[in-house]
Amino acid sequence: MTTSVDSKSGGALRTELLTLSDEEFVRLRTLIHQRFGIYLADGKKLLVQGRLNKELRSQGYESFAAYVDDLEKGADADKLLTLVDRISTNHSFFFREEDHFDFLAESILPELVNDGVRPDELRMWSAGAADGREAYTVALVLRDFFGASVVWRRPVVLATDISVSSLRTAVDGVYPLEALDTVPAKYHKFFTRVAGARNGRGERVRLSDRIREMVMFKRLNLNQPSYPFKNRFHVIFCRNVMIYFDRETREKMAHRLCTYTLPKGYLLIGHSESLGRSAAGYAYVRPTVYRKWR
Ligand SMILES: C[S@@+](CC[C@H](N)C(=O)[O-])C[C@H]1O[C@@H](n2cnc3c(N)ncnc32)[C@H](O)[C@@H]1O
């Protein structure tokens, strides 16, 4: 254990920094990998130590050893969920990797309409949705494509993530004002300004109910043998998620996603990700775009 001085309190408050040994890090990494598929490289040790220190303290732990012991014993599911919440990267933004949304509006949706699929029959899945911006972007594009007269009787976008805190933000649909920076102007009418949380400072925006009602959020660990869905999807957005998994986990997951894709449906992955040219039952269409033909 090392001692650090809290600079904000001018040294008056001394906090004990719990240190994570190499051996404890490896045990923690194994647990996270087995349960969530996320692989933490050696270089992440200090990051994990930093992100978990406050959490361990708040749970009453005096050392990482005791914490890892409890997790290995399967202490309680909430502890593991809190752990993954702390170590996962939940960064996202509206219209991220925008060409996917152009492709949705210009190719996928016209084709589905041509095939006789009605708007409220659509099934889109944002898998690894973080704080919901990806799923809401899909909803905005659908709303724009089909127009104001379409009544969405049920949510047509499913958004799932393992991170409880991200999902909470997602359900609220409230974001910092700066989040609008990446949103094309024609969509700004679907956001209203709300007062900031901190004494009215830090202005925020909220998505309109019309858009929020198009999306349903659920907690789901993608690294499990099957998913609890009765119906398959026209498009799965699984972007900037598999990047955290090792190759074997990625391959298994791609196979699994394929079983939940409708024939002729699509899988879109992040721009820095790849599944190779012939992946898991999907055919390669172009970089980051895969299609299931049968
Ligand atoms: C960087 S964000 C990507 C968000 C969004 N898809 C995008 O591209 O902007 C990665 C998300 O994957 C989620 N994630 C990581 N492992 C997961 C797992 N095993 N099951 C479900 N979600 C997971 C994280 O919680 C995080 O919110």
The ligand as a Gaussian input file, in Angstrom:
#p B3LYP/6-31G(d) Opt

LIG

0 1
 C      -16.601000       2.049000     -26.710000
 S      -18.251000       1.607000     -26.318000
 C      -18.986000       1.570000     -27.943000
 C      -20.332000       2.250000     -27.967000
 C      -20.996000       2.324000     -29.349000
 N      -21.228000       1.028000     -29.897000
 C      -20.184000       3.164000     -30.279000
 O      -19.592000       2.638000     -31.213000
 O      -20.135000       4.379000     -30.077000
 C      -18.085000      -0.142000     -25.928000
 C      -19.255000      -0.677000     -25.105000
 O      -19.202000      -2.105000     -25.101000
 C      -19.688000      -2.543000     -23.846000
 N      -19.264000      -3.928000     -23.585000
 C      -18.015000      -4.393000     -23.383000
 N      -18.049000      -5.709000     -23.127000
 C      -19.336000      -6.084000     -23.174000
 C      -20.009000      -7.318000     -22.994000
 N      -19.352000      -8.438000     -22.696000
 N      -21.358000      -7.337000     -23.110000
 C      -22.029000      -6.208000     -23.408000
 N      -21.461000      -5.002000     -23.586000
 C      -20.127000      -4.947000     -23.466000
 C      -19.094000      -1.545000     -22.860000
 O      -19.788000      -1.515000     -21.636000
 C      -19.191000      -0.240000     -23.644000
 O      -20.338000       0.491000     -23.307000

